[in-house]
Amino acid sequence: MRTTLFLIGLASVFVGAWWITLGVGVILALRFRAWEVVLLGILVDVLYLPFASVYGIPVATLGMLVMVWALEPVRSEFLMS
């Protein structure tokens, strides 16, 4: 399941909408210790950096990193008990 979700997220980086990548990232971060979510954020920034960044700041990478960090207590408290 984890690999399938990552591949869906990877495909959505290249040909899908941004909200699919975000949704896959949320699902992965809630269910697993998913550092591949940060990889998806890096790919989004590398591909769309001139369009999706604010003053050269990698917004997607930082957003995905904060999401993984912020959802860790939720995952460990409620979903893995």
Secondary structure, 3 states (H helix, E strand, C coil): CHHHHHHHHHHHHHHCCHHHHHHHHHHHHHHCCCCHHHHHHHHHHHHHHHHHCECCECHHHHHHHHHHHHHHHHHHHHHCC
